Structures are given as structure tokens and as C-alpha cells.
Amino acid sequence: MPQLWETGEAGAGDAQTEIQLDDPVGPAVARMSIRLQEQIRDLEQSLEEERRNLMEAERRYAELKEKYDAVIQRVGT
């Protein structure tokens, strides 16, 4: 009997998971693998968003610090 393979794909370019269908845990492992790939994708998207937010906060901080320093110089002279 030929062996059948199931391939779980989370997206283009992602590694594929091959599991034998005649293996009793195969489908459960495939579902778990797909869920983990989805969670990883979600975490990567969250990380990118957090990085953008941090860059914006740093930019805003530098802007406010410049304004604060300018006010301190005017008051001090």
C-alpha cells in the first residue's frame, strides 16, 4: 500500500510539515503544527508593530527633549 502524506502550509515560503496519514497521531500533530505556525506569525506581526511603536515613541521623546532643552536655555539666560 502506498504511503500517503499530509502537508500543512501556513503561508508561502514557510517550511512544510509532512506527516503520514496512517499514523494515528498524524492529523492531531498536523493541526497542532498549523496552530503553532499561526501563533508564530501573530507574534511576529505583534513584534513588528511594537518595534514601529517604539521607534515612534523614541522620535517623539527626542522632539520633546529638544523643546524642553530650548525652554531651559531661554529661562536660564
PDB file of N, H, CA, C and O in Angstrom:
ATOM      1  N   MET A   1       0.852  -1.185   0.000  1.00  0.00           N
ATOM      2  CA  MET A   1       0.000   0.000   0.000  1.00  0.00           C
ATOM      3  C   MET A   1       0.893   1.243   0.000  1.00  0.00           C
ATOM      4  O   MET A   1       1.810   1.336   0.816  1.00  0.00           O
ATOM      5  N   PRO A   2       0.644   2.199  -0.899  1.00  0.00           N
ATOM      6  CA  PRO A   2       1.474   3.393  -0.943  1.00  0.00           C
ATOM      7  C   PRO A   2       1.225   4.273   0.278  1.00  0.00           C
ATOM      8  O   PRO A   2       0.111   4.328   0.798  1.00  0.00           O
ATOM      9  N   GLN A   3       2.266   4.956   0.726  1.00  0.00           N
ATOM     10  H   GLN A   3       3.172   4.912   0.304  1.00  0.00           H
ATOM     11  CA  GLN A   3       2.121   5.841   1.874  1.00  0.00           C
ATOM     12  C   GLN A   3       1.576   7.195   1.415  1.00  0.00           C
ATOM     13  O   GLN A   3       1.998   7.750   0.400  1.00  0.00           O
ATOM     14  N   LEU A   4       0.640   7.695   2.188  1.00  0.00           N
ATOM     15  H   LEU A   4       0.297   7.244   3.013  1.00  0.00           H
ATOM     16  CA  LEU A   4       0.059   8.991   1.891  1.00  0.00           C
ATOM     17  C   LEU A   4       0.667  10.016   2.832  1.00  0.00           C
ATOM     18  O   LEU A   4       0.977   9.698   3.980  1.00  0.00           O
ATOM     19  N   TRP A   5       0.841  11.238   2.360  1.00  0.00           N
ATOM     20  H   TRP A   5       0.589  11.497   1.427  1.00  0.00           H
ATOM     21  CA  TRP A   5       1.435  12.296   3.169  1.00  0.00           C
ATOM     22  C   TRP A   5       0.504  13.492   3.205  1.00  0.00           C
ATOM     23  O   TRP A   5      -0.129  13.828   2.204  1.00  0.00           O
ATOM     24  N   GLU A   6       0.424  14.126   4.352  1.00  0.00           N
ATOM     25  H   GLU A   6       0.938  13.853   5.165  1.00  0.00           H
ATOM     26  CA  GLU A   6      -0.366  15.338   4.512  1.00  0.00           C
ATOM     27  C   GLU A   6       0.615  16.490   4.678  1.00  0.00           C
ATOM     28  O   GLU A   6       1.587  16.382   5.426  1.00  0.00           O
ATOM     29  N   THR A   7       0.363  17.574   3.990  1.00  0.00           N
ATOM     30  H   THR A   7      -0.426  17.661   3.382  1.00  0.00           H
ATOM     31  CA  THR A   7       1.246  18.729   4.091  1.00  0.00           C
ATOM     32  C   THR A   7       0.462  19.889   4.677  1.00  0.00           C
ATOM     33  O   THR A   7      -0.567  20.282   4.129  1.00  0.00           O
ATOM     34  N   GLY A   8       0.945  20.446   5.799  1.00  0.00           N
ATOM     35  H   GLY A   8       1.781  20.127   6.245  1.00  0.00           H
ATOM     36  CA  GLY A   8       0.328  21.622   6.408  1.00  0.00           C
ATOM     37  C   GLY A   8       1.089  22.858   5.982  1.00  0.00           C
ATOM     38  O   GLY A   8       2.304  22.930   6.164  1.00  0.00           O
ATOM     39  N   GLU A   9       0.392  23.834   5.418  1.00  0.00           N
ATOM     40  H   GLU A   9      -0.595  23.775   5.270  1.00  0.00           H
ATOM     41  CA  GLU A   9       1.037  25.050   4.963  1.00  0.00           C
ATOM     42  C   GLU A   9       0.429  26.239   5.672  1.00  0.00           C
ATOM     43  O   GLU A   9      -0.790  26.409   5.666  1.00  0.00           O
ATOM     44  N   ALA A  10       1.268  27.073   6.289  1.00  0.00           N
ATOM     45  H   ALA A  10       2.259  26.935   6.294  1.00  0.00           H
ATOM     46  CA  ALA A  10       0.790  28.279   6.954  1.00  0.00           C
ATOM     47  C   ALA A  10       0.858  29.473   6.022  1.00  0.00           C
ATOM     48  O   ALA A  10       0.125  30.443   6.218  1.00  0.00           O
ATOM     49  N   GLY A  11       1.707  29.430   5.026  1.00  0.00           N
ATOM     50  H   GLY A  11       2.302  28.642   4.868  1.00  0.00           H
ATOM     51  CA  GLY A  11       1.817  30.543   4.103  1.00  0.00           C
ATOM     52  C   GLY A  11       2.917  30.288   3.101  1.00  0.00           C
ATOM     53  O   GLY A  11       3.675  29.327   3.227  1.00  0.00           O
ATOM     54  N   ALA A  12       3.003  31.150   2.106  1.00  0.00           N
ATOM     55  H   ALA A  12       2.387  31.931   2.004  1.00  0.00           H
ATOM     56  CA  ALA A  12       4.003  30.983   1.069  1.00  0.00           C
ATOM     57  C   ALA A  12       5.393  31.096   1.664  1.00  0.00           C
ATOM     58  O   ALA A  12       5.666  31.980   2.477  1.00  0.00           O
ATOM     59  N   GLY A  13       6.261  30.199   1.255  1.00  0.00           N
ATOM     60  H   GLY A  13       6.039  29.481   0.595  1.00  0.00           H
ATOM     61  CA  GLY A  13       7.634  30.255   1.707  1.00  0.00           C
ATOM     62  C   GLY A  13       7.874  29.597   3.049  1.00  0.00           C
ATOM     63  O   GLY A  13       9.029  29.432   3.440  1.00  0.00           O
ATOM     64  N   ASP A  14       6.856  29.222   3.758  1.00  0.00           N
ATOM     65  H   ASP A  14       5.917  29.357   3.440  1.00  0.00           H
ATOM     66  CA  ASP A  14       7.031  28.579   5.072  1.00  0.00           C
ATOM     67  C   ASP A  14       7.432  27.124   4.867  1.00  0.00           C
ATOM     68  O   ASP A  14       7.120  26.512   3.846  1.00  0.00           O
ATOM     69  N   ALA A  15       8.132  26.588   5.864  1.00  0.00           N
ATOM     70  H   ALA A  15       8.385  27.085   6.694  1.00  0.00           H
ATOM     71  CA  ALA A  15       8.501  25.177   5.820  1.00  0.00           C
ATOM     72  C   ALA A  15       7.248  24.325   5.881  1.00  0.00           C
ATOM     73  O   ALA A  15       6.287  24.669   6.569  1.00  0.00           O
ATOM     74  N   GLN A  16       7.259  23.224   5.169  1.00  0.00           N
ATOM     75  H   GLN A  16       8.040  22.945   4.611  1.00  0.00           H
ATOM     76  CA  GLN A  16       6.107  22.339   5.162  1.00  0.00           C
ATOM     77  C   GLN A  16       6.344  21.185   6.126  1.00  0.00           C
ATOM     78  O   GLN A  16       7.465  20.701   6.283  1.00  0.00           O
ATOM     79  N   THR A  17       5.264  20.758   6.764  1.00  0.00           N
ATOM     80  H   THR A  17       4.353  21.151   6.636  1.00  0.00           H
ATOM     81  CA  THR A  17       5.325  19.639   7.692  1.00  0.00           C
ATOM     82  C   THR A  17       4.677  18.440   7.017  1.00  0.00           C
ATOM     83  O   THR A  17       3.526  18.503   6.588  1.00  0.00           O
ATOM     84  N   GLU A  18       5.421  17.354   6.929  1.00  0.00           N
ATOM     85  H   GLU A  18       6.357  17.303   7.278  1.00  0.00           H
ATOM     86  CA  GLU A  18       4.875  16.146   6.313  1.00  0.00           C
ATOM     87  C   GLU A  18       4.631  15.111   7.389  1.00  0.00           C
ATOM     88  O   GLU A  18       5.519  14.794   8.181  1.00  0.00           O
ATOM     89  N   ILE A  19       3.419  14.590   7.408  1.00  0.00           N
ATOM     90  H   ILE A  19       2.698  14.847   6.765  1.00  0.00           H
ATOM     91  CA  ILE A  19       3.003  13.616   8.421  1.00  0.00           C
ATOM     92  C   ILE A  19       2.292  12.476   7.709  1.00  0.00           C
ATOM     93  O   ILE A  19       1.468  12.705   6.824  1.00  0.00           O
ATOM     94  N   GLN A  20       2.608  11.265   8.093  1.00  0.00           N
ATOM     95  H   GLN A  20       3.277  11.079   8.813  1.00  0.00           H
ATOM     96  CA  GLN A  20       1.953  10.119   7.485  1.00  0.00           C
ATOM     97  C   GLN A  20       0.512  10.047   7.981  1.00  0.00           C
ATOM     98  O   GLN A  20       0.254  10.115   9.183  1.00  0.00           O
ATOM     99  N   LEU A  21      -0.425   9.907   7.041  1.00  0.00           N
ATOM    100  H   LEU A  21      -0.216   9.852   6.065  1.00  0.00           H
ATOM    101  CA  LEU A  21      -1.843   9.855   7.408  1.00  0.00           C
ATOM    102  C   LEU A  21      -2.198   8.568   8.138  1.00  0.00           C
ATOM    103  O   LEU A  21      -3.154   8.546   8.913  1.00  0.00           O
ATOM    104  N   ASP A  22      -1.446   7.495   7.906  1.00  0.00           N
ATOM    105  H   ASP A  22      -0.669   7.512   7.276  1.00  0.00           H
ATOM    106  CA  ASP A  22      -1.777   6.257   8.597  1.00  0.00           C
ATOM    107  C   ASP A  22      -1.249   6.257  10.029  1.00  0.00           C
ATOM    108  O   ASP A  22      -1.519   5.319  10.779  1.00  0.00           O
ATOM    109  N   ASP A  23      -0.517   7.267  10.417  1.00  0.00           N
ATOM    110  H   ASP A  23      -0.298   8.029   9.808  1.00  0.00           H
ATOM    111  CA  ASP A  23      -0.048   7.439  11.791  1.00  0.00           C
ATOM    112  C   ASP A  23      -1.224   7.981  12.604  1.00  0.00           C
ATOM    113  O   ASP A  23      -1.780   9.013  12.231  1.00  0.00           O
ATOM    114  N   PRO A  24      -1.629   7.321  13.710  1.00  0.00           N
ATOM    115  CA  PRO A  24      -2.816   7.752  14.454  1.00  0.00           C
ATOM    116  C   PRO A  24      -2.703   9.169  15.037  1.00  0.00           C
ATOM    117  O   PRO A  24      -3.724   9.829  15.230  1.00  0.00           O
ATOM    118  N   VAL A  25      -1.511   9.638  15.312  1.00  0.00           N
ATOM    119  H   VAL A  25      -0.682   9.102  15.155  1.00  0.00           H
ATOM    120  CA  VAL A  25      -1.377  10.993  15.851  1.00  0.00           C
ATOM    121  C   VAL A  25      -1.103  12.011  14.748  1.00  0.00           C
ATOM    122  O   VAL A  25      -1.047  13.210  15.020  1.00  0.00           O
ATOM    123  N   GLY A  26      -0.934  11.559  13.524  1.00  0.00           N
ATOM    124  H   GLY A  26      -0.980  10.585  13.303  1.00  0.00           H
ATOM    125  CA  GLY A  26      -0.608  12.440  12.404  1.00  0.00           C
ATOM    126  C   GLY A  26      -1.525  13.640  12.257  1.00  0.00           C
ATOM    127  O   GLY A  26      -1.034  14.769  12.251  1.00  0.00           O
ATOM    128  N   PRO A  27      -2.853  13.449  12.138  1.00  0.00           N
ATOM    129  CA  PRO A  27      -3.732  14.598  11.968  1.00  0.00           C
ATOM    130  C   PRO A  27      -3.695  15.570  13.152  1.00  0.00           C
ATOM    131  O   PRO A  27      -3.757  16.785  12.964  1.00  0.00           O
ATOM    132  N   ALA A  28      -3.596  15.034  14.360  1.00  0.00           N
ATOM    133  H   ALA A  28      -3.545  14.047  14.513  1.00  0.00           H
ATOM    134  CA  ALA A  28      -3.540  15.905  15.542  1.00  0.00           C
ATOM    135  C   ALA A  28      -2.259  16.724  15.532  1.00  0.00           C
ATOM    136  O   ALA A  28      -2.272  17.913  15.853  1.00  0.00           O
ATOM    137  N   VAL A  29      -1.156  16.089  15.164  1.00  0.00           N
ATOM    138  H   VAL A  29      -1.145  15.124  14.903  1.00  0.00           H
ATOM    139  CA  VAL A  29       0.119  16.797  15.098  1.00  0.00           C
ATOM    140  C   VAL A  29       0.075  17.855  13.998  1.00  0.00           C
ATOM    141  O   VAL A  29       0.600  18.956  14.170  1.00  0.00           O
ATOM    142  N   ALA A  30      -0.544  17.527  12.881  1.00  0.00           N
ATOM    143  H   ALA A  30      -0.971  16.633  12.741  1.00  0.00           H
ATOM    144  CA  ALA A  30      -0.657  18.492  11.784  1.00  0.00           C
ATOM    145  C   ALA A  30      -1.451  19.717  12.224  1.00  0.00           C
ATOM    146  O   ALA A  30      -1.059  20.847  11.932  1.00  0.00           O
ATOM    147  N   ARG A  31      -2.565  19.502  12.923  1.00  0.00           N
ATOM    148  H   ARG A  31      -2.883  18.584  13.160  1.00  0.00           H
ATOM    149  CA  ARG A  31      -3.373  20.634  13.413  1.00  0.00           C
ATOM    150  C   ARG A  31      -2.575  21.464  14.411  1.00  0.00           C
ATOM    151  O   ARG A  31      -2.617  22.694  14.379  1.00  0.00           O
ATOM    152  N   MET A  32      -1.846  20.788  15.299  1.00  0.00           N
ATOM    153  H   MET A  32      -1.812  19.788  15.325  1.00  0.00           H
ATOM    154  CA  MET A  32      -1.041  21.492  16.295  1.00  0.00           C
ATOM    155  C   MET A  32       0.051  22.310  15.595  1.00  0.00           C
ATOM    156  O   MET A  32       0.319  23.451  15.970  1.00  0.00           O
ATOM    157  N   SER A  33       0.668  21.722  14.590  1.00  0.00           N
ATOM    158  H   SER A  33       0.450  20.795  14.285  1.00  0.00           H
ATOM    159  CA  SER A  33       1.725  22.399  13.856  1.00  0.00           C
ATOM    160  C   SER A  33       1.190  23.648  13.161  1.00  0.00           C
ATOM    161  O   SER A  33       1.830  24.700  13.180  1.00  0.00           O
ATOM    162  N   ILE A  34       0.023  23.528  12.553  1.00  0.00           N
ATOM    163  H   ILE A  34      -0.497  22.674  12.538  1.00  0.00           H
ATOM    164  CA  ILE A  34      -0.584  24.676  11.870  1.00  0.00           C
ATOM    165  C   ILE A  34      -0.928  25.765  12.879  1.00  0.00           C
ATOM    166  O   ILE A  34      -0.694  26.945  12.620  1.00  0.00           O
ATOM    167  N   ARG A  35      -1.486  25.376  14.036  1.00  0.00           N
ATOM    168  H   ARG A  35      -1.676  24.417  14.247  1.00  0.00           H
ATOM    169  CA  ARG A  35      -1.805  26.369  15.080  1.00  0.00           C
ATOM    170  C   ARG A  35      -0.546  27.066  15.574  1.00  0.00           C
ATOM    171  O   ARG A  35      -0.545  28.279  15.783  1.00  0.00           O
ATOM    172  N   LEU A  36       0.519  26.307  15.760  1.00  0.00           N
ATOM    173  H   LEU A  36       0.519  25.321  15.591  1.00  0.00           H
ATOM    174  CA  LEU A  36       1.783  26.906  16.206  1.00  0.00           C
ATOM    175  C   LEU A  36       2.333  27.866  15.152  1.00  0.00           C
ATOM    176  O   LEU A  36       2.840  28.934  15.493  1.00  0.00           O
ATOM    177  N   GLN A  37       2.237  27.497  13.895  1.00  0.00           N
ATOM    178  H   GLN A  37       1.825  26.629  13.619  1.00  0.00           H
ATOM    179  CA  GLN A  37       2.689  28.381  12.824  1.00  0.00           C
ATOM    180  C   GLN A  37       1.866  29.668  12.808  1.00  0.00           C
ATOM    181  O   GLN A  37       2.410  30.751  12.591  1.00  0.00           O
ATOM    182  N   GLU A  38       0.565  29.553  13.035  1.00  0.00           N
ATOM    183  H   GLU A  38       0.123  28.673  13.211  1.00  0.00           H
ATOM    184  CA  GLU A  38      -0.295  30.744  13.096  1.00  0.00           C
ATOM    185  C   GLU A  38       0.079  31.626  14.285  1.00  0.00           C
ATOM    186  O   GLU A  38       0.128  32.850  14.162  1.00  0.00           O
ATOM    187  N   GLN A  39       0.345  31.001  15.439  1.00  0.00           N
ATOM    188  H   GLN A  39       0.305  30.006  15.538  1.00  0.00           H
ATOM    189  CA  GLN A  39       0.740  31.772  16.627  1.00  0.00           C
ATOM    190  C   GLN A  39       2.073  32.474  16.404  1.00  0.00           C
ATOM    191  O   GLN A  39       2.250  33.622  16.810  1.00  0.00           O
ATOM    192  N   ILE A  40       3.007  31.789  15.763  1.00  0.00           N
ATOM    193  H   ILE A  40       2.863  30.856  15.433  1.00  0.00           H
ATOM    194  CA  ILE A  40       4.300  32.403  15.467  1.00  0.00           C
ATOM    195  C   ILE A  40       4.108  33.592  14.539  1.00  0.00           C
ATOM    196  O   ILE A  40       4.703  34.648  14.753  1.00  0.00           O
ATOM    197  N   ARG A  41       3.286  33.432  13.515  1.00  0.00           N
ATOM    198  H   ARG A  41       2.803  32.574  13.341  1.00  0.00           H
ATOM    199  CA  ARG A  41       3.013  34.534  12.587  1.00  0.00           C
ATOM    200  C   ARG A  41       2.398  35.717  13.335  1.00  0.00           C
ATOM    201  O   ARG A  41       2.787  36.862  13.103  1.00  0.00           O
ATOM    202  N   ASP A  42       1.442  35.452  14.229  1.00  0.00           N
ATOM    203  H   ASP A  42       1.127  34.522  14.417  1.00  0.00           H
ATOM    204  CA  ASP A  42       0.810  36.522  15.005  1.00  0.00           C
ATOM    205  C   ASP A  42       1.819  37.224  15.914  1.00  0.00           C
ATOM    206  O   ASP A  42       1.801  38.449  16.036  1.00  0.00           O
ATOM    207  N   LEU A  43       2.693  36.450  16.547  1.00  0.00           N
ATOM    208  H   LEU A  43       2.707  35.455  16.447  1.00  0.00           H
ATOM    209  CA  LEU A  43       3.720  37.032  17.413  1.00  0.00           C
ATOM    210  C   LEU A  43       4.709  37.876  16.613  1.00  0.00           C
ATOM    211  O   LEU A  43       5.139  38.934  17.074  1.00  0.00           O
ATOM    212  N   GLU A  44       5.071  37.412  15.414  1.00  0.00           N
ATOM    213  H   GLU A  44       4.721  36.553  15.040  1.00  0.00           H
ATOM    214  CA  GLU A  44       5.974  38.189  14.568  1.00  0.00           C
ATOM    215  C   GLU A  44       5.327  39.508  14.152  1.00  0.00           C
ATOM    216  O   GLU A  44       5.991  40.544  14.120  1.00  0.00           O
ATOM    217  N   GLN A  45       4.032  39.471  13.834  1.00  0.00           N
ATOM    218  H   GLN A  45       3.493  38.630  13.860  1.00  0.00           H
ATOM    219  CA  GLN A  45       3.323  40.705  13.478  1.00  0.00           C
ATOM    220  C   GLN A  45       3.250  41.650  14.666  1.00  0.00           C
ATOM    221  O   GLN A  45       3.418  42.860  14.511  1.00  0.00           O
ATOM    222  N   SER A  46       2.998  41.105  15.858  1.00  0.00           N
ATOM    223  H   SER A  46       2.861  40.122  15.985  1.00  0.00           H
ATOM    224  CA  SER A  46       2.960  41.937  17.066  1.00  0.00           C
ATOM    225  C   SER A  46       4.318  42.565  17.333  1.00  0.00           C
ATOM    226  O   SER A  46       4.404  43.730  17.721  1.00  0.00           O
ATOM    227  N   LEU A  47       5.371  41.797  17.127  1.00  0.00           N
ATOM    228  H   LEU A  47       5.301  40.850  16.812  1.00  0.00           H
ATOM    229  CA  LEU A  47       6.717  42.308  17.339  1.00  0.00           C
ATOM    230  C   LEU A  47       7.016  43.456  16.379  1.00  0.00           C
ATOM    231  O   LEU A  47       7.583  44.472  16.782  1.00  0.00           O
ATOM    232  N   GLU A  48       6.639  43.300  15.121  1.00  0.00           N
ATOM    233  H   GLU A  48       6.178  42.475  14.794  1.00  0.00           H
ATOM    234  CA  GLU A  48       6.841  44.378  14.145  1.00  0.00           C
ATOM    235  C   GLU A  48       6.075  45.633  14.563  1.00  0.00           C
ATOM    236  O   GLU A  48       6.602  46.742  14.470  1.00  0.00           O
ATOM    237  N   GLU A  49       4.850  45.463  15.018  1.00  0.00           N
ATOM    238  H   GLU A  49       4.422  44.562  15.094  1.00  0.00           H
ATOM    239  CA  GLU A  49       4.046  46.598  15.463  1.00  0.00           C
ATOM    240  C   GLU A  49       4.679  47.268  16.684  1.00  0.00           C
ATOM    241  O   GLU A  49       4.720  48.495  16.768  1.00  0.00           O
ATOM    242  N   GLU A  50       5.169  46.471  17.622  1.00  0.00           N
ATOM    243  H   GLU A  50       5.136  45.474  17.554  1.00  0.00           H
ATOM    244  CA  GLU A  50       5.810  47.025  18.812  1.00  0.00           C
ATOM    245  C   GLU A  50       7.081  47.788  18.441  1.00  0.00           C
ATOM    246  O   GLU A  50       7.378  48.828  19.031  1.00  0.00           O
ATOM    247  N   ARG A  51       7.821  47.280  17.478  1.00  0.00           N
ATOM    248  H   ARG A  51       7.579  46.436  16.999  1.00  0.00           H
ATOM    249  CA  ARG A  51       9.036  47.980  17.021  1.00  0.00           C
ATOM    250  C   ARG A  51       8.679  49.329  16.407  1.00  0.00           C
ATOM    251  O   ARG A  51       9.346  50.330  16.665  1.00  0.00           O
ATOM    252  N   ARG A  52       7.620  49.352  15.591  1.00  0.00           N
ATOM    253  H   ARG A  52       7.078  48.538  15.381  1.00  0.00           H
ATOM    254  CA  ARG A  52       7.177  50.628  14.994  1.00  0.00           C
ATOM    255  C   ARG A  52       6.753  51.598  16.083  1.00  0.00           C
ATOM    256  O   ARG A  52       7.093  52.780  16.033  1.00  0.00           O
ATOM    257  N   ASN A  53       6.008  51.102  17.072  1.00  0.00           N
ATOM    258  H   ASN A  53       5.731  50.141  17.113  1.00  0.00           H
ATOM    259  CA  ASN A  53       5.564  51.961  18.174  1.00  0.00           C
ATOM    260  C   ASN A  53       6.744  52.497  18.974  1.00  0.00           C
ATOM    261  O   ASN A  53       6.750  53.661  19.373  1.00  0.00           O
ATOM    262  N   LEU A  54       7.746  51.649  19.210  1.00  0.00           N
ATOM    263  H   LEU A  54       7.741  50.703  18.886  1.00  0.00           H
ATOM    264  CA  LEU A  54       8.934  52.087  19.941  1.00  0.00           C
ATOM    265  C   LEU A  54       9.687  53.159  19.162  1.00  0.00           C
ATOM    266  O   LEU A  54      10.135  54.148  19.744  1.00  0.00           O
ATOM    267  N   MET A  55       9.829  52.973  17.864  1.00  0.00           N
ATOM    268  H   MET A  55       9.465  52.171  17.392  1.00  0.00           H
ATOM    269  CA  MET A  55      10.505  53.983  17.042  1.00  0.00           C
ATOM    270  C   MET A  55       9.760  55.316  17.095  1.00  0.00           C
ATOM    271  O   MET A  55      10.381  56.375  17.187  1.00  0.00           O
ATOM    272  N   GLU A  56       8.448  55.261  17.037  1.00  0.00           N
ATOM    273  H   GLU A  56       7.943  54.400  16.963  1.00  0.00           H
ATOM    274  CA  GLU A  56       7.640  56.485  17.110  1.00  0.00           C
ATOM    275  C   GLU A  56       7.787  57.144  18.481  1.00  0.00           C
ATOM    276  O   GLU A  56       7.898  58.367  18.567  1.00  0.00           O
ATOM    277  N   ALA A  57       7.790  56.351  19.549  1.00  0.00           N
ATOM    278  H   ALA A  57       7.699  55.357  19.478  1.00  0.00           H
ATOM    279  CA  ALA A  57       7.942  56.899  20.895  1.00  0.00           C
ATOM    280  C   ALA A  57       9.325  57.539  21.065  1.00  0.00           C
ATOM    281  O   ALA A  57       9.451  58.600  21.676  1.00  0.00           O
ATOM    282  N   GLU A  58      10.358  56.889  20.522  1.00  0.00           N
ATOM    283  H   GLU A  58      10.256  56.027  20.025  1.00  0.00           H
ATOM    284  CA  GLU A  58      11.699  57.463  20.602  1.00  0.00           C
ATOM    285  C   GLU A  58      11.798  58.762  19.818  1.00  0.00           C
ATOM    286  O   GLU A  58      12.438  59.714  20.266  1.00  0.00           O
ATOM    287  N   ARG A  59      11.170  58.807  18.656  1.00  0.00           N
ATOM    288  H   ARG A  59      10.650  58.035  18.292  1.00  0.00           H
ATOM    289  CA  ARG A  59      11.162  60.026  17.849  1.00  0.00           C
ATOM    290  C   ARG A  59      10.455  61.158  18.602  1.00  0.00           C
ATOM    291  O   ARG A  59      10.943  62.287  18.646  1.00  0.00           O
ATOM    292  N   ARG A  60       9.325  60.843  19.179  1.00  0.00           N
ATOM    293  H   ARG A  60       8.929  59.925  19.143  1.00  0.00           H
ATOM    294  CA  ARG A  60       8.555  61.842  19.935  1.00  0.00           C
ATOM    295  C   ARG A  60       9.325  62.307  21.169  1.00  0.00           C
ATOM    296  O   ARG A  60       9.310  63.494  21.496  1.00  0.00           O
ATOM    297  N   TYR A  61       9.994  61.388  21.852  1.00  0.00           N
ATOM    298  H   TYR A  61      10.007  60.424  21.587  1.00  0.00           H
ATOM    299  CA  TYR A  61      10.801  61.744  23.016  1.00  0.00           C
ATOM    300  C   TYR A  61      11.900  62.729  22.622  1.00  0.00           C
ATOM    301  O   TYR A  61      12.100  63.738  23.299  1.00  0.00           O
ATOM    302  N   ALA A  62      12.614  62.442  21.528  1.00  0.00           N
ATOM    303  H   ALA A  62      12.452  61.623  20.978  1.00  0.00           H
ATOM    304  CA  ALA A  62      13.692  63.326  21.074  1.00  0.00           C
ATOM    305  C   ALA A  62      13.145  64.712  20.745  1.00  0.00           C
ATOM    306  O   ALA A  62      13.774  65.723  21.057  1.00  0.00           O
ATOM    307  N   GLU A  63      11.988  64.756  20.121  1.00  0.00           N
ATOM    308  H   GLU A  63      11.477  63.934  19.867  1.00  0.00           H
ATOM    309  CA  GLU A  63      11.346  66.027  19.777  1.00  0.00           C
ATOM    310  C   GLU A  63      11.006  66.824  21.043  1.00  0.00           C
ATOM    311  O   GLU A  63      11.297  68.017  21.127  1.00  0.00           O
ATOM    312  N   LEU A  64      10.398  66.168  22.009  1.00  0.00           N
ATOM    313  H   LEU A  64      10.162  65.199  21.941  1.00  0.00           H
ATOM    314  CA  LEU A  64      10.034  66.848  23.255  1.00  0.00           C
ATOM    315  C   LEU A  64      11.263  67.261  24.059  1.00  0.00           C
ATOM    316  O   LEU A  64      11.262  68.311  24.702  1.00  0.00           O
ATOM    317  N   LYS A  65      12.311  66.441  24.025  1.00  0.00           N
ATOM    318  H   LYS A  65      12.312  65.588  23.503  1.00  0.00           H
ATOM    319  CA  LYS A  65      13.541  66.783  24.744  1.00  0.00           C
ATOM    320  C   LYS A  65      14.171  68.043  24.149  1.00  0.00           C
ATOM    321  O   LYS A  65      14.655  68.905  24.883  1.00  0.00           O
ATOM    322  N   GLU A  66      14.163  68.145  22.827  1.00  0.00           N
ATOM    323  H   GLU A  66      13.769  67.445  22.231  1.00  0.00           H
ATOM    324  CA  GLU A  66      14.689  69.353  22.178  1.00  0.00           C
ATOM    325  C   GLU A  66      13.912  70.589  22.636  1.00  0.00           C
ATOM    326  O   GLU A  66      14.504  71.619  22.960  1.00  0.00           O
ATOM    327  N   LYS A  67      12.589  70.479  22.661  1.00  0.00           N
ATOM    328  H   LYS A  67      12.108  69.642  22.398  1.00  0.00           H
ATOM    329  CA  LYS A  67      11.760  71.606  23.103  1.00  0.00           C
ATOM    330  C   LYS A  67      12.043  71.945  24.561  1.00  0.00           C
ATOM    331  O   LYS A  67      12.149  73.119  24.914  1.00  0.00           O
ATOM    332  N   TYR A  68      12.166  70.934  25.405  1.00  0.00           N
ATOM    333  H   TYR A  68      12.080  69.980  25.118  1.00  0.00           H
ATOM    334  CA  TYR A  68      12.448  71.140  26.827  1.00  0.00           C
ATOM    335  C   TYR A  68      13.801  71.823  27.003  1.00  0.00           C
ATOM    336  O   TYR A  68      13.916  72.783  27.765  1.00  0.00           O
ATOM    337  N   ASP A  69      14.819  71.337  26.306  1.00  0.00           N
ATOM    338  H   ASP A  69      14.725  70.557  25.688  1.00  0.00           H
ATOM    339  CA  ASP A  69      16.153  71.924  26.406  1.00  0.00           C
ATOM    340  C   ASP A  69      16.143  73.382  25.949  1.00  0.00           C
ATOM    341  O   ASP A  69      16.808  74.227  26.548  1.00  0.00           O
ATOM    342  N   ALA A  70      15.392  73.672  24.892  1.00  0.00           N
ATOM    343  H   ALA A  70      14.852  72.985  24.406  1.00  0.00           H
ATOM    344  CA  ALA A  70      15.300  75.057  24.403  1.00  0.00           C
ATOM    345  C   ALA A  70      14.642  75.942  25.446  1.00  0.00           C
ATOM    346  O   ALA A  70      15.085  77.072  25.646  1.00  0.00           O
ATOM    347  N   VAL A  71      13.606  75.473  26.115  1.00  0.00           N
ATOM    348  H   VAL A  71      13.245  74.555  25.953  1.00  0.00           H
ATOM    349  CA  VAL A  71      12.944  76.257  27.156  1.00  0.00           C
ATOM    350  C   VAL A  71      13.887  76.483  28.329  1.00  0.00           C
ATOM    351  O   VAL A  71      13.950  77.590  28.863  1.00  0.00           O
ATOM    352  N   ILE A  72      14.611  75.463  28.735  1.00  0.00           N
ATOM    353  H   ILE A  72      14.559  74.564  28.302  1.00  0.00           H
ATOM    354  CA  ILE A  72      15.556  75.575  29.853  1.00  0.00           C
ATOM    355  C   ILE A  72      16.638  76.609  29.514  1.00  0.00           C
ATOM    356  O   ILE A  72      17.020  77.403  30.373  1.00  0.00           O
ATOM    357  N   GLN A  73      17.125  76.605  28.289  1.00  0.00           N
ATOM    358  H   GLN A  73      16.814  75.960  27.591  1.00  0.00           H
ATOM    359  CA  GLN A  73      18.153  77.578  27.896  1.00  0.00           C
ATOM    360  C   GLN A  73      17.610  79.000  27.924  1.00  0.00           C
ATOM    361  O   GLN A  73      18.311  79.921  28.345  1.00  0.00           O
ATOM    362  N   ARG A  74      16.379  79.190  27.486  1.00  0.00           N
ATOM    363  H   ARG A  74      15.810  78.442  27.144  1.00  0.00           H
ATOM    364  CA  ARG A  74      15.788  80.537  27.491  1.00  0.00           C
ATOM    365  C   ARG A  74      15.569  81.023  28.919  1.00  0.00           C
ATOM    366  O   ARG A  74      15.819  82.188  29.229  1.00  0.00           O
ATOM    367  N   VAL A  75      15.110  80.139  29.776  1.00  0.00           N
ATOM    368  H   VAL A  75      14.907  79.192  29.524  1.00  0.00           H
ATOM    369  CA  VAL A  75      14.834  80.521  31.183  1.00  0.00           C
ATOM    370  C   VAL A  75      16.149  80.753  31.916  1.00  0.00           C
ATOM    371  O   VAL A  75      16.217  81.623  32.785  1.00  0.00           O
ATOM    372  N   GLY A  76      17.183  80.007  31.592  1.00  0.00           N
ATOM    373  H   GLY A  76      17.128  79.301  30.886  1.00  0.00           H
ATOM    374  CA  GLY A  76      18.454  80.102  32.277  1.00  0.00           C
ATOM    375  C   GLY A  76      19.286  81.310  31.874  1.00  0.00           C
ATOM    376  O   GLY A  76      20.231  81.663  32.580  1.00  0.00           O
ATOM    377  N   THR A  77      18.960  81.952  30.760  1.00  0.00           N
ATOM    378  H   THR A  77      18.193  81.665  30.186  1.00  0.00           H
ATOM    379  CA  THR A  77      19.768  83.098  30.316  1.00  0.00           C
ATOM    380  C   THR A  77      19.158  84.420  30.631  1.00  0.00           C
ATOM    381  O   THR A  77      19.737  85.458  30.312  1.00  0.00           O
TER     382      THR A  77
END
